[in-house]
Amino acid sequence: MKMAILRYLLTLPMMFAVACSAQAHPHMFFKSTAQFIVDEKGQLSQLRVVFLIDELNTLYTLAELGVNQDGDQTLSDEEVDKIAQSVLKGFDHYQFFTHLYEKQRAVALGKPTNVTVQLHQQRLGLVFLMPLDAPLALKGRSLSLQLYDPTYFTEITIDLPPTIVGDKSSCTVAVEQPANTEQTRQSQVLLSQLSREEKPDVENVGALFAETTRLTCKG
């Protein structure tokens, strides 16, 4: 059963609105966490990003792709590959919801070459390993990571504290909540008035509601 948001999300594999939702954004809900992967040279080389999709959109997604039809919560290799290929294609339109910055300037990320897929308590779990275009020496740097959907059709919240993998002796990680400003309040009102088929007029509106994971390293 394809609904109007399929046209809105184009190739995004999670294609269905929550039927009981009010006519407001967001309509999908991801829990998330991330890991900063530091290599032996003390450089940030990769990010590991985890998304856990809400139960109802998991159900719709599996049905649309025709996988796990027996409902046993076990995916075959063929089913995993089918989901992975669809997710890689769909999430690419949204930069995999992953945005890394240094002093408000975007840090270029490469595309993940694969995605780990599994079912966890009736929720679809996705793990992306995303390389930086060029590894960053961390000494004296402050980086911020935000996981969000620019259209705010999907709400992404941090469920588990982000961590550092590798040498973490000189770096700390902290999660900051989005600022409660007049702009965010006005945007929330406007979003609440949108139907499922409408896109927000505010460019990159999802960034207003994104939690920020800040990686701070000593000089």
Secondary structure, DSSP 8 states (H G I E B T S, - for coil): ---THHHHHTT-S-----TTS-SSS--EEEEEEEEEEE-TTSEEEEEEEEEEE-HHHHHHHHHHHT--TT--S---HHHHHHHHHHHHHHHGGGGGGEEEEETTEE--B---S-EEEEEETTEEEEEEEEEEEEEEE-TT-EEEEEE--TTSSEEEEE-S--EEES--TTEEEEEE-----HHHHHHHHHHHT--TT---SSTTGGGGG--EEEEEE--
